[in-house]
Amino acid sequence: MDGVKKRDGGDKNASKPFSEGSPVARIEAVTDESPRIFAAAGAIVAVLVGGLLAPFRDWLGSADVVLVLALVVVGAAVFGGRVAGAVTSLAAAVSFDYFYTEPYYSLRINDREDIIAAILLLVMGVAVGQLALMRVGSRREMEAHARGAGHLEDVAAVVAAGANLDEVWPVVRRAIVDQLSLASARFEPIPYHDQYTALGRDGQIVDTTLTYERGGFALPPAGLVVPVVADGRQLGRLVLQPQPHHGTTRAQRRVAVALADQLAVAATRSRPLHPLT
């Protein structure tokens, strides 16, 4: 988890987690609407399918109806996640109970096997939804790691070739903007007076209020700074301006710190330092 905001420029305490005697961060979650949409759509489809197949229940049998409803539940869970799967499976269980268990057109169930079938629909929806979320999360994490490694390789190659700050900056800016999906990024040499939330070396956002978006914690809307340090001496900072409603993972933010370190190497070859956008 991320850390605590320090309004003193944030560079000295950038890596101090809020667990070390600091105020506990308040996390504000931003709701993603897509699970709600798939949950509502899945529930409606489950009820409609149950009603449309009701006239054929004697011909189909309960087992076949459960399989059809299960397909609806799986579809909602795969596309909408755990919440959509749970809501759709609940609607499917109610639809199955209402149309296919005796007494018909009632929410009572007299047969133990029908009770088990309804419960299994609910469990399946939650399980498939969770597996779908885990798969999507793993794929995104792998893609982010691969992208970050590629950015670091590109910048390291330029730095190793002996490039100065002006030559390295365009590569670093392009890499960090892509890595964190930023609106913009700039380099400011010391001294500076504007205060921003800091990013610690361990990738923690040093802020007391963290907003969770889909994909991770969002960067502060006002901006985030990454110190540019060489030989224990601060040379400047990167000021990152985020796009709204975009989350970042800690691994992505650690890549930003590594990119700032590469920029610091190039900065030691350049005098005097000047702002870069």
KOLVO-798075 format. One record per residue (C-alpha): residue number from 0; residue in three letters; chain; x, y, z. Coordinates in pm, 1 decimal. Each point is the difference from the previous one (the first is absolute). Last residue first. Layout:
N
<atom sedren="NUM" tiza="ALA" torba="A" east="X" north="Y" up="Z"/>
...
//
This chain:
277
<atom sedren="276" tiza="THR" torba="A" east="944.4" north="1992.1" up="-2071.8"/>
<atom sedren="275" tiza="LEU" torba="A" east="351.3" north="69.1" up="121.8"/>
<atom sedren="274" tiza="PRO" torba="A" east="113.7" north="249.6" up="262.8"/>
<atom sedren="273" tiza="HIS" torba="A" east="373.7" north="83.8" up="9.8"/>
<atom sedren="272" tiza="LEU" torba="A" east="311.6" north="-157.3" up="147.4"/>
<atom sedren="271" tiza="PRO" torba="A" east="325.0" north="189.5" up="-39.3"/>
<atom sedren="270" tiza="ARG" torba="A" east="185.4" north="-216.5" up="-66.1"/>
<atom sedren="269" tiza="SER" torba="A" east="-64.8" north="-342.9" up="-151.9"/>
<atom sedren="268" tiza="ARG" torba="A" east="188.1" north="-323.2" up="60.8"/>
<atom sedren="267" tiza="THR" torba="A" east="-144.9" north="-48.3" up="347.4"/>
<atom sedren="266" tiza="ALA" torba="A" east="-345.7" north="35.9" up="-156.9"/>
<atom sedren="265" tiza="ALA" torba="A" east="56.9" north="-311.0" up="-212.8"/>
<atom sedren="264" tiza="VAL" torba="A" east="45.3" north="-211.6" up="310.5"/>
<atom sedren="263" tiza="ALA" torba="A" east="-302.1" north="165.6" up="160.6"/>
<atom sedren="262" tiza="LEU" torba="A" east="-214.2" north="-93.0" up="-300.8"/>
<atom sedren="261" tiza="GLN" torba="A" east="78.9" north="-364.8" up="61.4"/>
<atom sedren="260" tiza="ASP" torba="A" east="-107.5" north="40.0" up="361.2"/>
<atom sedren="259" tiza="ALA" torba="A" east="-324.6" north="168.1" up="-110.2"/>
<atom sedren="258" tiza="LEU" torba="A" east="-68.0" north="-300.0" up="-226.0"/>
<atom sedren="257" tiza="ALA" torba="A" east="47.7" north="-231.0" up="298.1"/>
<atom sedren="256" tiza="VAL" torba="A" east="-252.5" north="203.8" up="200.8"/>
<atom sedren="255" tiza="ALA" torba="A" east="-249.8" north="-19.8" up="-287.4"/>
<atom sedren="254" tiza="VAL" torba="A" east="52.8" north="-377.6" up="-13.0"/>
<atom sedren="253" tiza="ARG" torba="A" east="-88.9" north="-6.9" up="367.8"/>
<atom sedren="252" tiza="ARG" torba="A" east="-327.2" north="172.2" up="-86.9"/>
<atom sedren="251" tiza="GLN" torba="A" east="-91.0" north="-276.1" up="-243.5"/>
<atom sedren="250" tiza="ALA" torba="A" east="73.4" north="-265.4" up="261.5"/>
<atom sedren="249" tiza="ARG" torba="A" east="-215.3" north="183.6" up="252.6"/>
<atom sedren="248" tiza="THR" torba="A" east="-293.0" north="-19.1" up="-236.3"/>
<atom sedren="247" tiza="THR" torba="A" east="-163.5" north="298.0" up="-163.0"/>
<atom sedren="246" tiza="GLY" torba="A" east="-364.7" north="102.3" up="-28.7"/>
<atom sedren="245" tiza="HIS" torba="A" east="-149.7" north="240.1" up="-253.3"/>
<atom sedren="244" tiza="HIS" torba="A" east="-304.1" north="211.4" up="80.2"/>
<atom sedren="243" tiza="PRO" torba="A" east="143.3" north="331.4" up="-116.6"/>
<atom sedren="242" tiza="GLN" torba="A" east="326.1" north="13.2" up="-196.3"/>
<atom sedren="241" tiza="PRO" torba="A" east="299.8" north="58.6" up="217.0"/>
<atom sedren="240" tiza="GLN" torba="A" east="247.9" north="291.9" up="12.7"/>
<atom sedren="239" tiza="LEU" torba="A" east="346.4" north="-117.9" up="100.2"/>
<atom sedren="238" tiza="VAL" torba="A" east="260.2" north="244.6" up="127.8"/>
<atom sedren="237" tiza="LEU" torba="A" east="347.9" north="-150.3" up="-20.1"/>
<atom sedren="236" tiza="ARG" torba="A" east="244.3" north="139.2" up="251.2"/>
<atom sedren="235" tiza="GLY" torba="A" east="327.7" north="180.5" up="31.9"/>
<atom sedren="234" tiza="LEU" torba="A" east="367.1" north="-58.9" up="71.8"/>
<atom sedren="233" tiza="GLN" torba="A" east="-31.4" north="-155.3" up="343.4"/>
<atom sedren="232" tiza="ARG" torba="A" east="332.5" north="-114.3" up="137.4"/>
<atom sedren="231" tiza="GLY" torba="A" east="64.0" north="-352.5" up="127.2"/>
<atom sedren="230" tiza="ASP" torba="A" east="236.1" north="-76.4" up="-287.3"/>
<atom sedren="229" tiza="ALA" torba="A" east="-278.9" north="79.3" up="-248.5"/>
<atom sedren="228" tiza="VAL" torba="A" east="-363.6" north="79.9" up="82.7"/>
<atom sedren="227" tiza="VAL" torba="A" east="-300.5" north="84.4" up="-218.1"/>
<atom sedren="226" tiza="PRO" torba="A" east="-296.7" north="5.5" up="239.2"/>
<atom sedren="225" tiza="VAL" torba="A" east="-334.5" north="-119.0" up="-139.7"/>
<atom sedren="224" tiza="VAL" torba="A" east="-283.3" north="250.1" up="36.6"/>
<atom sedren="223" tiza="LEU" torba="A" east="-375.1" north="-58.4" up="-34.7"/>
<atom sedren="222" tiza="GLY" torba="A" east="-264.3" north="232.6" up="-139.8"/>
<atom sedren="221" tiza="ALA" torba="A" east="-308.9" north="196.6" up="99.5"/>
<atom sedren="220" tiza="PRO" torba="A" east="-226.4" north="-295.3" up="-81.0"/>
<atom sedren="219" tiza="PRO" torba="A" east="191.8" north="-229.2" up="238.9"/>
<atom sedren="218" tiza="LEU" torba="A" east="97.7" north="-324.0" up="-179.7"/>
<atom sedren="217" tiza="ALA" torba="A" east="-272.8" north="-261.5" up="-11.0"/>
<atom sedren="216" tiza="PHE" torba="A" east="43.1" north="-322.5" up="194.3"/>
<atom sedren="215" tiza="GLY" torba="A" east="-41.9" north="-322.2" up="-193.7"/>
<atom sedren="214" tiza="GLY" torba="A" east="-141.6" north="-145.7" up="-321.5"/>
<atom sedren="213" tiza="ARG" torba="A" east="-356.4" north="126.2" up="32.6"/>
<atom sedren="212" tiza="GLU" torba="A" east="20.4" north="303.5" up="220.9"/>
<atom sedren="211" tiza="TYR" torba="A" east="89.0" north="24.8" up="364.8"/>
<atom sedren="210" tiza="THR" torba="A" east="34.7" north="350.4" up="135.4"/>
<atom sedren="209" tiza="LEU" torba="A" east="255.6" north="50.7" up="274.9"/>
<atom sedren="208" tiza="THR" torba="A" east="-26.1" north="267.6" up="265.5"/>
<atom sedren="207" tiza="THR" torba="A" east="284.5" north="36.3" up="251.2"/>
<atom sedren="206" tiza="ASP" torba="A" east="266.9" north="23.4" up="-269.7"/>
<atom sedren="205" tiza="VAL" torba="A" east="352.2" north="-130.6" up="-53.5"/>
<atom sedren="204" tiza="ILE" torba="A" east="-73.3" north="-216.6" up="-301.7"/>
<atom sedren="203" tiza="GLN" torba="A" east="203.8" north="-315.1" up="53.1"/>
<atom sedren="202" tiza="GLY" torba="A" east="222.4" north="-120.8" up="-283.7"/>
<atom sedren="201" tiza="ASP" torba="A" east="286.8" north="-121.1" up="220.7"/>
<atom sedren="200" tiza="ARG" torba="A" east="204.7" north="307.7" up="-81.3"/>
<atom sedren="199" tiza="GLY" torba="A" east="-281.0" north="215.4" up="133.7"/>
<atom sedren="198" tiza="LEU" torba="A" east="-222.0" north="213.4" up="-220.7"/>
<atom sedren="197" tiza="ALA" torba="A" east="-63.5" north="347.2" up="133.1"/>
<atom sedren="196" tiza="THR" torba="A" east="-315.3" north="210.4" up="20.6"/>
<atom sedren="195" tiza="TYR" torba="A" east="64.9" north="346.3" up="-133.7"/>
<atom sedren="194" tiza="GLN" torba="A" east="132.6" north="330.1" up="132.5"/>
<atom sedren="193" tiza="ASP" torba="A" east="99.7" north="288.1" up="-223.0"/>
<atom sedren="192" tiza="HIS" torba="A" east="317.7" north="173.0" up="116.1"/>
<atom sedren="191" tiza="TYR" torba="A" east="283.6" north="-116.4" up="-221.0"/>
<atom sedren="190" tiza="PRO" torba="A" east="377.4" north="7.6" up="22.9"/>
<atom sedren="189" tiza="ILE" torba="A" east="95.6" north="-235.2" up="-152.7"/>
<atom sedren="188" tiza="PRO" torba="A" east="-49.4" north="-125.8" up="-354.1"/>
<atom sedren="187" tiza="GLU" torba="A" east="-351.1" north="-65.4" up="-136.0"/>
<atom sedren="186" tiza="PHE" torba="A" east="-66.9" north="-278.5" up="-248.1"/>
<atom sedren="185" tiza="ARG" torba="A" east="-339.4" north="-35.5" up="-165.7"/>
<atom sedren="184" tiza="ALA" torba="A" east="-270.7" north="-259.6" up="-56.4"/>
<atom sedren="183" tiza="SER" torba="A" east="-336.7" north="12.5" up="-173.9"/>
<atom sedren="182" tiza="ALA" torba="A" east="-348.8" north="-153.2" up="-15.5"/>
<atom sedren="181" tiza="LEU" torba="A" east="135.5" north="-320.2" up="146.6"/>
<atom sedren="180" tiza="SER" torba="A" east="-75.2" north="-359.2" up="-96.6"/>
<atom sedren="179" tiza="LEU" torba="A" east="237.2" north="-126.0" up="273.1"/>
<atom sedren="178" tiza="GLN" torba="A" east="241.4" north="-196.5" up="-221.9"/>
<atom sedren="177" tiza="ASP" torba="A" east="-76.5" north="199.4" up="-314.6"/>
<atom sedren="176" tiza="VAL" torba="A" east="73.3" north="336.5" up="159.8"/>
<atom sedren="175" tiza="ILE" torba="A" east="307.1" north="-148.0" up="171.4"/>
<atom sedren="174" tiza="ALA" torba="A" east="146.6" north="-139.4" up="-321.3"/>
<atom sedren="173" tiza="ARG" torba="A" east="-65.2" north="304.2" up="-219.1"/>
<atom sedren="172" tiza="ARG" torba="A" east="145.9" north="230.5" up="264.8"/>
<atom sedren="171" tiza="VAL" torba="A" east="305.1" north="-220.3" up="50.0"/>
<atom sedren="170" tiza="VAL" torba="A" east="73.8" north="-16.4" up="-373.8"/>
<atom sedren="169" tiza="PRO" torba="A" east="-50.4" north="374.1" up="-46.3"/>
<atom sedren="168" tiza="TRP" torba="A" east="220.0" north="68.1" up="307.4"/>
<atom sedren="167" tiza="VAL" torba="A" east="304.8" north="-203.0" up="-103.4"/>
<atom sedren="166" tiza="GLU" torba="A" east="130.3" north="241.9" up="-263.1"/>
<atom sedren="165" tiza="ASP" torba="A" east="-55.2" north="315.8" up="204.0"/>
<atom sedren="164" tiza="LEU" torba="A" east="149.3" north="-165.0" up="309.0"/>
<atom sedren="163" tiza="ASN" torba="A" east="318.1" north="-118.9" up="-167.9"/>
<atom sedren="162" tiza="ALA" torba="A" east="55.2" north="-317.0" up="-200.7"/>
<atom sedren="161" tiza="GLY" torba="A" east="299.4" north="-220.5" up="82.3"/>
<atom sedren="160" tiza="ALA" torba="A" east="-104.4" north="-310.7" up="-195.5"/>
<atom sedren="159" tiza="ALA" torba="A" east="-84.2" north="-168.4" up="329.6"/>
<atom sedren="158" tiza="VAL" torba="A" east="-268.9" north="262.8" up="59.2"/>
<atom sedren="157" tiza="VAL" torba="A" east="-163.4" north="-71.9" up="-337.0"/>
<atom sedren="156" tiza="ALA" torba="A" east="7.6" north="-377.3" up="53.7"/>
<atom sedren="155" tiza="ALA" torba="A" east="-130.8" north="36.7" up="355.9"/>
<atom sedren="154" tiza="VAL" torba="A" east="-297.0" north="201.5" up="-127.8"/>
<atom sedren="153" tiza="ASP" torba="A" east="-107.7" north="-264.0" up="-250.3"/>
<atom sedren="152" tiza="GLU" torba="A" east="59.8" north="-289.4" up="240.2"/>
<atom sedren="151" tiza="LEU" torba="A" east="-201.5" north="170.6" up="272.6"/>
<atom sedren="150" tiza="HIS" torba="A" east="-290.3" north="56.4" up="-237.5"/>
<atom sedren="149" tiza="GLY" torba="A" east="2.5" north="-363.7" up="-112.7"/>
<atom sedren="148" tiza="ALA" torba="A" east="1.1" north="-123.5" up="358.7"/>
<atom sedren="147" tiza="GLY" torba="A" east="-297.5" north="222.5" up="78.2"/>
<atom sedren="146" tiza="ARG" torba="A" east="-197.3" north="-130.1" up="-297.6"/>
<atom sedren="145" tiza="ALA" torba="A" east="67.0" north="-360.5" up="97.0"/>
<atom sedren="144" tiza="HIS" torba="A" east="-100.5" north="63.4" up="360.2"/>
<atom sedren="143" tiza="ALA" torba="A" east="-318.2" north="181.8" up="-108.1"/>
<atom sedren="142" tiza="GLU" torba="A" east="-96.8" north="-283.2" up="-235.9"/>
<atom sedren="141" tiza="MET" torba="A" east="54.2" north="-258.2" up="272.5"/>
<atom sedren="140" tiza="GLU" torba="A" east="-208.3" north="200.9" up="245.4"/>
<atom sedren="139" tiza="ARG" torba="A" east="-280.8" north="41.0" up="-251.1"/>
<atom sedren="138" tiza="ARG" torba="A" east="-8.6" north="-373.0" up="-66.2"/>
<atom sedren="137" tiza="SER" torba="A" east="0.7" north="-82.1" up="370.0"/>
<atom sedren="136" tiza="GLY" torba="A" east="-284.5" north="242.3" up="69.3"/>
<atom sedren="135" tiza="VAL" torba="A" east="-210.7" north="-137.3" up="-284.8"/>
<atom sedren="134" tiza="ARG" torba="A" east="52.1" north="-354.9" up="122.4"/>
<atom sedren="133" tiza="MET" torba="A" east="-74.1" north="86.7" up="361.2"/>
<atom sedren="132" tiza="LEU" torba="A" east="-318.2" north="183.9" up="-96.7"/>
<atom sedren="131" tiza="ALA" torba="A" east="-118.6" north="-295.5" up="-209.7"/>
<atom sedren="130" tiza="LEU" torba="A" east="73.6" north="-241.5" up="283.3"/>
<atom sedren="129" tiza="GLN" torba="A" east="-203.2" north="215.2" up="239.2"/>
<atom sedren="128" tiza="GLY" torba="A" east="-294.0" north="14.0" up="-240.8"/>
<atom sedren="127" tiza="VAL" torba="A" east="13.6" north="-374.7" up="-55.3"/>
<atom sedren="126" tiza="ALA" torba="A" east="-10.5" north="-64.3" up="374.9"/>
<atom sedren="125" tiza="VAL" torba="A" east="-279.4" north="248.6" up="75.3"/>
<atom sedren="124" tiza="GLY" torba="A" east="-221.9" north="-129.2" up="-280.6"/>
<atom sedren="123" tiza="MET" torba="A" east="71.0" north="-363.3" up="83.6"/>
<atom sedren="122" tiza="VAL" torba="A" east="-96.2" north="44.8" up="362.6"/>
<atom sedren="121" tiza="LEU" torba="A" east="-336.8" north="151.9" up="-92.9"/>
<atom sedren="120" tiza="LEU" torba="A" east="-81.8" north="-265.4" up="-257.0"/>
<atom sedren="119" tiza="LEU" torba="A" east="108.0" north="-267.4" up="249.2"/>
<atom sedren="118" tiza="ILE" torba="A" east="-248.8" north="133.2" up="254.1"/>
<atom sedren="117" tiza="ALA" torba="A" east="-287.4" north="-22.9" up="-249.2"/>
<atom sedren="116" tiza="ALA" torba="A" east="96.0" north="-355.4" up="-98.6"/>
<atom sedren="115" tiza="ILE" torba="A" east="23.9" north="-105.7" up="365.4"/>
<atom sedren="114" tiza="ILE" torba="A" east="-347.9" north="135.1" up="71.7"/>
<atom sedren="113" tiza="ASP" torba="A" east="-133.0" north="-181.2" up="-307.6"/>
<atom sedren="112" tiza="GLU" torba="A" east="151.1" north="-324.1" up="127.9"/>
<atom sedren="111" tiza="ARG" torba="A" east="-166.2" north="49.1" up="339.6"/>
<atom sedren="110" tiza="ASP" torba="A" east="-343.9" north="25.4" up="-160.0"/>
<atom sedren="109" tiza="ASN" torba="A" east="-261.4" north="219.0" up="170.7"/>
<atom sedren="108" tiza="ILE" torba="A" east="113.8" north="340.8" up="-120.5"/>
<atom sedren="107" tiza="ARG" torba="A" east="-206.8" north="310.2" up="74.3"/>
<atom sedren="106" tiza="LEU" torba="A" east="38.0" north="309.7" up="-214.9"/>
<atom sedren="105" tiza="SER" torba="A" east="-331.0" north="-67.7" up="-175.4"/>
<atom sedren="104" tiza="TYR" torba="A" east="-96.8" north="-13.4" up="-363.1"/>
<atom sedren="103" tiza="TYR" torba="A" east="17.0" north="-379.8" up="5.3"/>
<atom sedren="102" tiza="PRO" torba="A" east="-40.8" north="-193.0" up="328.2"/>
<atom sedren="101" tiza="GLU" torba="A" east="216.9" north="-175.7" up="-93.0"/>
<atom sedren="100" tiza="THR" torba="A" east="322.6" north="113.6" up="-156.8"/>
<atom sedren="99" tiza="TYR" torba="A" east="44.6" north="118.9" up="-357.6"/>
<atom sedren="98" tiza="PHE" torba="A" east="-137.2" north="353.8" up="-42.0"/>
<atom sedren="97" tiza="TYR" torba="A" east="48.6" north="173.0" up="335.2"/>
<atom sedren="96" tiza="ASP" torba="A" east="296.3" north="-197.7" up="132.1"/>
<atom sedren="95" tiza="PHE" torba="A" east="189.5" north="13.3" up="-329.3"/>
<atom sedren="94" tiza="SER" torba="A" east="-65.4" north="372.8" up="-31.8"/>
<atom sedren="93" tiza="VAL" torba="A" east="108.0" north="56.0" up="361.3"/>
<atom sedren="92" tiza="ALA" torba="A" east="320.3" north="-199.3" up="-58.7"/>
<atom sedren="91" tiza="ALA" torba="A" east="64.0" north="185.9" up="-324.4"/>
<atom sedren="90" tiza="ALA" torba="A" east="-49.1" north="333.6" up="174.2"/>
<atom sedren="89" tiza="LEU" torba="A" east="247.2" north="-105.7" up="269.9"/>
<atom sedren="88" tiza="SER" torba="A" east="241.8" north="-122.8" up="-265.9"/>
<atom sedren="87" tiza="THR" torba="A" east="-28.9" north="332.7" up="-180.5"/>
<atom sedren="86" tiza="VAL" torba="A" east="70.2" north="198.4" up="316.2"/>
<atom sedren="85" tiza="ALA" torba="A" east="296.8" north="-219.1" up="97.4"/>
<atom sedren="84" tiza="GLY" torba="A" east="151.0" north="-3.2" up="-348.3"/>
<atom sedren="83" tiza="ALA" torba="A" east="-37.8" north="375.5" up="-40.7"/>
<atom sedren="82" tiza="VAL" torba="A" east="168.4" north="55.7" up="336.1"/>
<atom sedren="81" tiza="ARG" torba="A" east="283.0" north="-244.1" up="-71.7"/>
<atom sedren="80" tiza="GLY" torba="A" east="93.8" north="128.4" up="-342.2"/>
<atom sedren="79" tiza="GLY" torba="A" east="-200.0" north="168.9" up="-273.3"/>
<atom sedren="78" tiza="PHE" torba="A" east="113.3" north="-170.5" up="-320.0"/>
<atom sedren="77" tiza="VAL" torba="A" east="82.5" north="-345.2" up="133.1"/>
<atom sedren="76" tiza="ALA" torba="A" east="-265.2" north="9.9" up="272.1"/>
<atom sedren="75" tiza="ALA" torba="A" east="-280.3" north="109.0" up="-234.7"/>
<atom sedren="74" tiza="GLY" torba="A" east="84.5" north="-274.0" up="-250.4"/>
<atom sedren="73" tiza="VAL" torba="A" east="36.1" north="-262.3" up="271.1"/>
<atom sedren="72" tiza="VAL" torba="A" east="-342.2" north="86.7" up="144.2"/>
<atom sedren="71" tiza="VAL" torba="A" east="-169.1" north="-16.2" up="-339.8"/>
<atom sedren="70" tiza="LEU" torba="A" east="164.2" north="-335.5" up="-72.2"/>
<atom sedren="69" tiza="ALA" torba="A" east="-113.6" north="-123.7" up="341.2"/>
<atom sedren="68" tiza="LEU" torba="A" east="-357.0" north="89.8" up="-89.9"/>
<atom sedren="67" tiza="VAL" torba="A" east="18.7" north="-233.9" up="-298.5"/>
<atom sedren="66" tiza="LEU" torba="A" east="157.7" north="-273.5" up="210.6"/>
<atom sedren="65" tiza="VAL" torba="A" east="-264.9" north="38.7" up="271.6"/>
<atom sedren="64" tiza="VAL" torba="A" east="-272.1" north="-31.7" up="-263.1"/>
<atom sedren="63" tiza="ASP" torba="A" east="155.6" north="-321.8" up="-127.7"/>
<atom sedren="62" tiza="ALA" torba="A" east="6.3" north="-150.3" up="349.3"/>
<atom sedren="61" tiza="SER" torba="A" east="-358.4" north="102.9" up="78.9"/>
<atom sedren="60" tiza="GLY" torba="A" east="-154.7" north="-183.7" up="-293.1"/>
<atom sedren="59" tiza="LEU" torba="A" east="-25.8" north="118.1" up="-357.9"/>
<atom sedren="58" tiza="TRP" torba="A" east="-332.3" north="-153.4" up="-102.8"/>
<atom sedren="57" tiza="ASP" torba="A" east="-185.7" north="64.9" up="325.5"/>
<atom sedren="56" tiza="ARG" torba="A" east="157.4" north="345.9" up="24.6"/>
<atom sedren="55" tiza="PHE" torba="A" east="-103.2" north="103.4" up="-351.5"/>
<atom sedren="54" tiza="PRO" torba="A" east="-251.6" north="273.3" up="95.2"/>
<atom sedren="53" tiza="ALA" torba="A" east="257.6" north="136.5" up="250.8"/>
<atom sedren="52" tiza="LEU" torba="A" east="273.6" north="53.0" up="-259.2"/>
<atom sedren="51" tiza="LEU" torba="A" east="-95.5" north="360.7" up="-71.7"/>
<atom sedren="50" tiza="GLY" torba="A" east="-38.9" north="81.8" up="370.0"/>
<atom sedren="49" tiza="GLY" torba="A" east="339.3" north="-140.0" up="100.1"/>
<atom sedren="48" tiza="VAL" torba="A" east="169.2" north="170.1" up="-292.6"/>
<atom sedren="47" tiza="LEU" torba="A" east="-162.3" north="331.3" up="93.6"/>
<atom sedren="46" tiza="VAL" torba="A" east="101.2" north="-32.6" up="367.0"/>
<atom sedren="45" tiza="ALA" torba="A" east="359.1" north="-83.4" up="-85.8"/>
<atom sedren="44" tiza="VAL" torba="A" east="13.7" north="274.6" up="-265.6"/>
<atom sedren="43" tiza="ILE" torba="A" east="-116.9" north="261.8" up="249.6"/>
<atom sedren="42" tiza="ALA" torba="A" east="251.4" north="-112.0" up="262.3"/>
<atom sedren="41" tiza="GLY" torba="A" east="283.1" north="-1.9" up="-252.9"/>
<atom sedren="40" tiza="ALA" torba="A" east="-83.5" north="349.1" up="-125.1"/>
<atom sedren="39" tiza="ALA" torba="A" east="-15.4" north="141.8" up="351.8"/>
<atom sedren="38" tiza="ALA" torba="A" east="325.9" north="-168.3" up="104.2"/>
<atom sedren="37" tiza="PHE" torba="A" east="168.7" north="90.0" up="-329.3"/>
<atom sedren="36" tiza="ILE" torba="A" east="-87.7" north="367.1" up="50.0"/>
<atom sedren="35" tiza="ARG" torba="A" east="95.0" north="-5.5" up="366.3"/>
<atom sedren="34" tiza="PRO" torba="A" east="334.7" north="-163.0" up="-78.9"/>
<atom sedren="33" tiza="SER" torba="A" east="61.8" north="269.7" up="-268.1"/>
<atom sedren="32" tiza="GLU" torba="A" east="-65.3" north="299.2" up="227.4"/>
<atom sedren="31" tiza="ASP" torba="A" east="337.9" north="12.4" up="171.2"/>
<atom sedren="30" tiza="THR" torba="A" east="-40.8" north="160.4" up="339.5"/>
<atom sedren="29" tiza="VAL" torba="A" east="270.5" north="230.8" up="127.3"/>
<atom sedren="28" tiza="ALA" torba="A" east="132.2" north="-110.3" up="335.8"/>
<atom sedren="27" tiza="GLU" torba="A" east="127.7" north="258.3" up="244.9"/>
<atom sedren="26" tiza="ILE" torba="A" east="274.5" north="-124.0" up="227.3"/>
<atom sedren="25" tiza="ARG" torba="A" east="83.3" north="192.6" up="314.3"/>
<atom sedren="24" tiza="ALA" torba="A" east="364.3" north="-48.9" up="91.4"/>
<atom sedren="23" tiza="VAL" torba="A" east="81.7" north="-79.0" up="361.4"/>
<atom sedren="22" tiza="PRO" torba="A" east="177.4" north="282.1" up="171.1"/>
<atom sedren="21" tiza="SER" torba="A" east="374.6" north="-59.1" up="50.1"/>
<atom sedren="20" tiza="GLY" torba="A" east="168.0" north="-212.4" up="263.1"/>
<atom sedren="19" tiza="GLU" torba="A" east="186.6" north="-219.2" up="-245.7"/>
<atom sedren="18" tiza="SER" torba="A" east="-304.6" north="-153.3" up="-171.4"/>
<atom sedren="17" tiza="PHE" torba="A" east="-31.9" north="303.3" up="-225.5"/>
<atom sedren="16" tiza="PRO" torba="A" east="302.1" north="-115.6" up="-195.7"/>
<atom sedren="15" tiza="LYS" torba="A" east="310.6" north="222.9" up="-15.0"/>
<atom sedren="14" tiza="SER" torba="A" east="144.2" north="-15.9" up="-352.5"/>
<atom sedren="13" tiza="ALA" torba="A" east="-47.7" north="363.1" up="-93.9"/>
<atom sedren="12" tiza="ASN" torba="A" east="109.2" north="139.4" up="332.5"/>
<atom sedren="11" tiza="LYS" torba="A" east="284.2" north="210.2" up="-134.0"/>
<atom sedren="10" tiza="ASP" torba="A" east="-171.7" north="83.1" up="-328.3"/>
<atom sedren="9" tiza="GLY" torba="A" east="-347.9" north="101.6" up="113.8"/>
<atom sedren="8" tiza="GLY" torba="A" east="22.3" north="367.4" up="-93.9"/>
<atom sedren="7" tiza="ASP" torba="A" east="-96.8" north="86.0" up="354.6"/>
<atom sedren="6" tiza="ARG" torba="A" east="-362.5" north="-107.3" up="-26.7"/>
<atom sedren="5" tiza="LYS" torba="A" east="51.2" north="-360.9" up="103.6"/>
<atom sedren="4" tiza="LYS" torba="A" east="-275.0" north="-231.3" up="-118.2"/>
<atom sedren="3" tiza="VAL" torba="A" east="-18.7" north="-346.3" up="150.8"/>
<atom sedren="2" tiza="GLY" torba="A" east="54.6" north="-338.9" up="-161.0"/>
<atom sedren="1" tiza="ASP" torba="A" east="-110.5" north="-252.3" up="-255.8"/>
<atom sedren="0" tiza="MET" torba="A" east="-108.6" north="-359.4" up="46.8"/>
//
